[in-house]
Amino acid sequence: MLTPMGAETLPLMRVLDGFLTAAQQDRFSALCPRQTYVVKLKNYLRLLPETPGGWTSMLWDRLPPKIISKMRKGRADLLLDYTHESALLPGRDTRADLAAMYDLMARLKIPPNQIILATANAAAAEVHDRIARELGVPAPMRVWSSDFGLAFSLLATREEEEAGRSDPPWNPPAGGLKDGTLKHFLFLNRKVKPPRVAVLLTLAARVGLDKAYVSMLGDGRSKDREAFVHLLQRGRVEAAEYPDREAWDRAIDALMDRFPIALAEDVRHASVWDYSFRPLDRRYYGASAISLVSETLMGDRDSLVITEKTFKPIWNGHPFIVIGDVGTLEQLRRLGFRTFGPTIDEGYDGIADYRSRLEAIRREVERIGAFDQAQLADARRRMAEAVEHNHRHVRGEFRIRFTRTIMDDWERIARQGG
């Protein structure tokens, strides 16, 4: 039996309710060997004894004592809903983090095997299980890693449409918004992050911002502008040895005073939910050839997270290049979607090193950015079959596949719990 904790609707429960039939939900609950409490884990670091952020409220401090008591007696499981985050964070020592978590559980006498960590990081289970073996943990946490980000995006976007809060999902008019010219790229960003600014600089210095619809909004905080300026200055240093250094300097100077960079429709995205799930004017998809998708993470290892950012071009009928984790395109193909090689050189997807992968993406953006209008229209025609397949798949077979995945995964998780 699943028992959600807290007043808010948990993302994982929304996915289960949205994908499973009543009979499947009964079967799902019946597989729980013990009462299972579901708690939203807002940050993976709250499982540690202490964090660099200096939080005073860690997970184990917030749980009711009766739940911890039941876990110690083997009468309850704890399902941590981390499906809106990545779990196993890039830039951190994952092995050290997990060692600290298991050490803390031992001191608190909490059986690790009665904890289930549900995460949208499709690589997390494999990484965790390998490290747990290395640490010699006899009965480790059970990690449920799946493509919850895509599943949640499907439900949320449909919810917006059914409520009449978004535009029709298909057949945007062809041609540009103003002069009938097809733009090469659509590049939408909210947060300021290094890979996003790097691609923005490539567009500005070597492609031309007139060939793209671009936004980079930030969160409305002064430090967003500071981060943007810092990353531009770092780009200036990196470009010092480029033969076209003067073009980079001019591009950087022009961008310095442009933050936040906004499309007209961006002003209506007042919240994270609106920006994520209430699409902007879909004519932008019809007026551009390819989406440059800035995924949440772009790490070297331990991460494979696909979110609403990749879902948007799929839903809106657009080819895409993903500035994200290694293996993202391969994972999409495993889920039944099609990608866009050889029209787009997708070799970047298999490059493990973050910097090398980003550089390969920038080269491909530069190559496509040099297409004339005839070449661009031809490229879009050659990718149309894959675009149309993805449009059908996300509304049909994907839902069936993901429902089956939920049930298969949960049966495995239940068996591991004894």
C-alpha positions in Angstrom: 0.0 0.0 0.0 1.3 3.5 -1.0 0.8 6.3 1.6 1.8 9.7 0.2 3.2 12.1 2.9 2.5 15.8 2.8 -0.2 18.0 1.3 1.1 18.5 -2.2 0.5 16.1 -5.1 3.7 14.2 -5.6 5.2 14.0 -9.1 5.5 10.3 -9.0 1.9 9.8 -7.9 0.8 12.0 -10.8 2.6 9.8 -13.2 1.2 6.6 -11.7 -2.3 8.0 -11.7 -1.9 9.3 -15.2 -0.5 6.1 -16.8 -1.9 3.2 -14.8 -5.5 1.9 -15.1 -7.4 1.2 -11.9 -6.6 -2.5 -12.2 -2.9 -1.8 -12.8 -2.8 0.5 -9.7 -4.4 -2.3 -7.6 -1.7 -4.7 -8.9 1.0 -2.1 -8.2 -0.2 -1.7 -4.6 -0.5 -5.4 -4.1 3.2 -5.8 -5.0 4.3 -3.7 -2.0 5.5 -6.2 0.6 5.0 -3.6 3.4 3.3 -0.3 3.9 5.2 2.2 1.7 5.4 5.8 2.6 6.0 8.2 -0.3 8.0 11.4 0.4 9.1 14.0 -2.0 12.9 14.4 -1.9 13.6 18.0 -2.9 17.3 17.6 -3.0 19.5 14.4 -3.2 22.0 16.0 -0.8 19.5 15.9 2.0 20.3 12.2 2.3 23.8 13.2 3.5 24.9 13.8 7.1 25.6 17.4 6.2 25.8 19.5 3.0 27.9 22.4 1.7 24.6 24.4 1.7 24.5 24.3 5.5 20.9 23.0 5.7 19.7 22.3 9.2 16.8 20.2 8.0 17.9 16.9 6.5 15.6 14.1 5.4 16.0 12.0 8.6 15.2 15.0 10.7 11.9 15.6 8.9 10.5 12.1 8.9 7.9 11.3 11.7 9.6 9.0 14.3 6.8 6.4 13.8 7.9 5.8 10.2 11.6 5.4 11.2 10.5 3.0 14.0 8.4 1.0 11.5 11.4 0.8 9.1 13.7 -0.4 11.9 11.2 -3.1 12.7 10.9 -4.2 9.1 7.3 -3.1 8.8 7.5 -0.2 6.4 9.4 1.0 3.3 10.2 4.6 2.3 9.8 5.6 -1.4 11.7 8.8 -2.1 10.1 10.7 -5.0 13.1 12.4 -6.7 11.6 12.2 -10.2 11.9 15.9 -10.8 15.6 15.8 -10.2 18.6 13.9 -11.4 20.0 12.0 -8.4 23.8 11.4 -8.5 24.9 14.9 -9.2 27.5 15.8 -11.9 30.5 17.6 -10.4 30.3 15.7 -7.1 32.0 12.5 -6.0 29.2 10.1 -6.3 31.0 7.3 -4.5 31.9 9.5 -1.6 28.3 10.7 -1.4 26.9 7.2 -1.3 29.4 6.0 1.2 28.4 8.9 3.5 24.7 8.0 3.1 25.2 4.4 3.9 27.4 5.3 6.9 24.6 7.6 8.2 21.9 4.9 7.7 24.0 2.5 9.7 24.4 4.9 12.6 20.6 5.6 12.6 19.9 1.9 12.3 17.8 2.4 9.2 17.8 -0.7 6.9 18.9 0.7 3.5 17.0 -2.0 1.6 13.7 -0.5 2.8 14.4 2.7 1.0 13.4 3.1 -2.7 14.9 6.1 -4.5 12.8 7.0 -7.6 14.7 9.2 -10.0 14.4 10.6 -13.6 18.1 9.8 -14.1 18.0 6.7 -16.3 21.6 5.9 -15.4 21.2 6.1 -11.7 20.4 2.5 -10.9 23.3 1.0 -12.7 25.8 3.5 -11.2 24.4 3.1 -7.7 24.4 -0.7 -7.8 28.0 -0.8 -9.0 29.2 1.5 -6.2 27.1 -0.3 -3.6 28.9 -3.5 -4.5 32.3 -1.8 -4.3 31.3 -0.5 -0.8 30.3 -4.0 0.2 26.7 -3.0 1.2 24.8 -6.3 1.6 21.3 -5.0 1.2 21.5 -1.5 -0.5 18.8 1.0 -1.4 16.7 0.1 -4.3 17.0 2.7 -7.1 14.1 3.1 -9.5 15.5 5.0 -12.4 13.3 5.7 -15.4 12.3 8.4 -17.9 9.9 10.0 -15.5 10.7 13.5 -17.0 9.2 12.6 -20.4 6.2 10.9 -18.8 5.4 13.8 -16.5 5.8 16.2 -19.4 3.3 14.3 -21.5 0.7 14.5 -18.7 1.4 18.1 -17.8 1.2 19.3 -21.4 -2.0 17.5 -22.0 -3.4 19.0 -18.8 -2.6 22.5 -20.1 -4.3 21.8 -23.4 -7.4 20.2 -21.9 -7.7 23.3 -19.7 -7.5 25.6 -22.7 -4.3 27.2 -21.5 -2.1 26.4 -24.6 -2.2 26.6 -28.3 -3.2 23.7 -30.6 -0.3 21.1 -30.7 0.3 20.7 -34.4 0.5 22.1 -38.0 2.0 25.6 -37.3 2.1 27.8 -40.4 5.3 27.6 -42.5 7.6 30.5 -43.0 9.0 33.2 -40.7 7.0 35.3 -38.3 7.8 38.6 -40.1 9.5 38.3 -43.4 8.8 34.7 -44.5 12.4 33.7 -43.9 13.0 30.3 -42.2 15.3 30.7 -39.2 17.9 28.0 -38.7 17.4 27.5 -35.0 15.0 27.9 -32.0 17.1 28.2 -28.8 15.0 28.6 -25.6 16.6 28.9 -22.2 15.5 30.0 -18.8 18.5 29.4 -16.5 22.0 30.7 -17.2 24.4 27.7 -17.5 27.8 27.4 -19.1 26.9 25.1 -22.0 24.0 27.3 -22.9 26.1 30.5 -23.0 28.8 28.6 -25.0 26.3 27.7 -27.7 24.8 31.2 -27.6 28.3 32.6 -28.3 28.7 30.2 -31.3 25.5 31.5 -32.7 26.5 35.1 -32.1 30.0 34.9 -33.4 29.9 32.3 -36.1 26.3 31.9 -37.3 24.6 35.2 -36.6 21.8 35.8 -34.1 19.6 36.8 -37.0 19.4 33.1 -37.9 17.9 32.0 -34.6 15.1 32.7 -32.3 16.8 33.0 -28.9 15.9 33.5 -25.3 17.9 33.4 -22.1 15.7 34.7 -19.3 17.3 33.8 -16.0 15.3 33.6 -12.7 14.9 37.4 -12.3 17.8 37.6 -9.8 20.8 40.0 -10.1 23.2 37.1 -9.8 21.8 35.7 -13.1 23.2 38.8 -14.9 26.5 38.4 -13.0 26.7 34.8 -14.1 25.9 35.7 -17.7 28.6 38.4 -17.8 31.1 36.1 -16.2 30.5 33.3 -18.7 30.8 35.8 -21.6 34.1 37.0 -20.2 35.3 33.4 -19.9 34.3 33.0 -23.6 36.5 36.0 -24.5 39.5 34.4 -22.8 38.9 31.1 -24.6 38.5 32.9 -28.0 41.9 34.7 -27.6 43.6 32.2 -29.8 40.9 32.0 -32.4 41.7 33.3 -35.9 38.3 35.1 -35.8 38.9 36.6 -32.4 37.6 40.0 -33.5 34.3 38.5 -34.4 34.0 36.9 -31.0 34.9 40.2 -29.3 32.2 42.0 -31.2 29.6 39.3 -30.4 30.5 39.3 -26.7 30.3 43.1 -26.6 26.9 43.0 -28.2 25.6 40.4 -25.8 26.8 42.2 -22.6 23.9 44.5 -22.4 21.2 42.2 -23.8 20.5 40.1 -20.7 17.8 38.9 -20.2 17.3 37.9 -23.8 13.5 37.4 -24.4 11.1 36.5 -27.2 7.9 38.5 -26.9 6.0 35.5 -25.6 8.5 34.9 -22.8 6.9 37.6 -20.6 3.9 35.3 -19.9 6.1 32.6 -18.4 5.9 33.9 -14.8 6.5 30.6 -13.1 8.6 27.5 -13.6 5.4 25.5 -14.4 4.3 28.0 -17.1 7.7 28.1 -18.7 8.0 24.3 -18.7 4.5 23.2 -19.8 2.6 26.1 -21.3 4.2 26.5 -24.7 5.0 29.8 -26.4 3.5 30.8 -29.7 3.9 27.6 -31.8 4.5 29.7 -34.9 8.1 29.8 -33.8 8.4 26.0 -34.4 7.0 26.5 -37.9 9.3 29.4 -38.6 12.5 27.6 -37.6 14.2 24.4 -38.8 15.8 22.9 -35.7 15.5 23.2 -31.9 18.7 23.5 -29.9 17.6 21.8 -26.7 19.4 22.9 -23.5 18.9 19.9 -21.2 19.0 20.3 -17.4 22.4 18.5 -17.1 25.4 17.9 -19.3 27.7 15.8 -17.3 30.6 13.5 -18.0 29.1 10.4 -16.2 26.5 9.1 -13.8 23.7 11.0 -15.5 21.1 10.4 -18.2 18.2 12.8 -17.7 15.6 13.7 -20.3 13.1 16.4 -19.3 10.4 18.6 -20.7 13.1 20.5 -22.6 13.5 17.5 -25.0 9.7 16.8 -24.9 8.8 20.2 -26.3 10.2 19.8 -29.8 8.9 16.2 -30.0 5.4 17.5 -29.1 5.6 20.5 -31.4 6.9 18.6 -34.4 10.5 19.8 -34.6 13.9 18.2 -35.2 16.4 18.8 -32.5 20.0 18.8 -31.3 20.3 18.0 -27.6 22.9 19.8 -25.5 22.8 17.3 -22.7 24.1 14.0 -21.2 26.0 11.4 -23.2 23.7 8.8 -24.7 20.5 11.0 -24.7 19.7 10.3 -28.3 20.4 6.6 -27.9 18.0 6.5 -25.0 15.3 8.2 -27.0 15.7 5.6 -29.7 15.4 2.9 -27.1 12.1 4.5 -26.1 10.9 4.2 -29.7 11.6 7.8 -30.9 13.6 8.6 -34.0 16.5 11.0 -34.3 17.8 13.0 -37.2 21.0 11.5 -38.6 22.5 11.7 -41.1 20.9 15.1 -41.9 22.2 16.2 -38.5 25.6 14.7 -37.5 24.7 13.0 -34.2 28.1 11.7 -33.4 28.2 14.1 -30.4 25.8 11.9 -28.5 28.4 9.2 -28.0 31.2 11.4 -26.8 31.7 10.8 -23.1 33.9 13.8 -22.3 31.7 16.9 -21.6 33.9 19.5 -23.2 34.5 17.4 -26.3 30.8 16.7 -26.6 30.0 20.4 -26.3 32.6 21.3 -28.9 31.2 18.7 -31.3 27.7 20.3 -30.9 29.1 23.8 -31.5 30.7 22.6 -34.7 27.4 21.1 -35.9 25.5 24.3 -35.1 28.1 26.2 -37.1 27.8 23.8 -40.0 24.0 23.9 -40.2 24.1 27.7 -39.6 25.9 28.1 -42.9 23.0 26.5 -44.9 21.3 28.8 -47.3 17.5 28.9 -47.4 17.2 26.1 -50.0 19.6 23.8 -48.1 17.7 24.5 -44.9 14.3 23.7 -46.4 15.7 20.6 -48.0 17.1 19.5 -44.6 13.7 20.0 -43.0 12.1 17.9 -45.7 14.5 15.1 -45.1 13.8 15.1 -41.4 10.0 15.3 -41.8 9.4 11.5 -41.6 11.2 11.2 -38.2 9.4 14.3 -36.9 6.0 12.9 -37.9 6.8 9.5 -36.4 7.8 11.2 -33.1 4.6 13.2 -33.1 2.5 10.0 -33.4 4.7 8.0 -31.1 4.5 10.3 -28.1 0.7 10.4 -28.3 0.3 6.6 -28.7 2.9 3.8 -28.4 5.1 5.7 -25.9 2.3 5.7 -23.4 1.8 2.0 -23.8 5.5 1.3 -23.5 6.1 3.4 -20.5 3.1 1.9 -18.7 4.6 -1.5 -19.3 8.0 -0.2 -18.0 6.4 1.0 -14.8 4.9 -2.3 -14.0 8.0 -4.3 -14.9 10.3 -2.0 -12.9 8.0 -2.1 -9.9 7.9 -5.9 -9.9 11.7 -6.0 -9.9 11.8 -3.4 -7.1 9.3 -5.4 -5.1 11.4 -8.6 -5.5 14.5 -6.9 -4.3 12.7 -5.8 -1.1 12.1 -9.4 -0.1 
